C-alpha cells in the first residue's frame, strides 16, 4: 500500500518538472530564439506569452481528452445547468435488486444516501485533516517564497537568479521528488511507520526555512560560489524529503479505516 501511495502523485511530479522548464526556457523568446522570434514585436512586448500559451494549450488538450475519453461512473442527479441555477435535485426512485456494477468493477448502490457531514467529523478524521492542513500551509508558504527568493537581488536578501536558472532548479526539484518518492518512500514507511515519518517530514521544514537567510548571508559574503549552490541543493533535497508527509497522511487514513 505504501508503494501505491508513492506512485499515485506521479503526474504531479511530472508537472513539477515540465512546468518550470516551460516557464524558464521559453520566456523572452525574442532574445533566446532570435532566428524564430527575433522580428516579432508581439513577443518582444509580451515576453511571457509563449510559456503561458504552451501551458494553456496543454491544459485544453487534457480537458478534451477527459471530456471525450472518461466515462461517468454514476448517474447525475441534476444537470450542470440545474445546479448553477439552484434548482432542486431530482428525487431518486427506490432501487430494488443488487447494486449496479460500474465498468471498473465498483459497486454503485443508488439507494444509499449521502453520509451526513457530522458523522465524518470524528476525532481521527479531525486530527488527520488538521495535520494535513498544517503541513499544507507550510508547504504552500515555502513553494510561494522559493521563486521570489531566487529572483530577488542579493542585496535584498535573495540570490539574484534569472528565470532560466530558477526554472531549472525547480524542475530538478520536481524530478528528484518523483524519484525519491518512488524509491525511498515505501522503505522508509516500512521502517519508521506513518506517524514517525510524518513527524520527520514536518521537522525537516525547519532547516528548509532556516536555509533561506543562511544562504542569502553566504551569497552576500562570497557571491554565488560552490557553497551557495551546495546550500541551495541541500535545501531542495530536504524540502523533497519533507513532502513525504503528504502521502503519510493519506496512508494513515487508509490504514485507520481499513
Helices and strands as residue ranges (DSSP letters): H 2-8, H 10-26, H 29-32, H 34-37, H 41-45, H 49-69, H 80-85, E 100-101, E 107-108, H 117-120, H 123-151, G 154-156, H 163-192, H 194-222, H 226-242, H 244-256
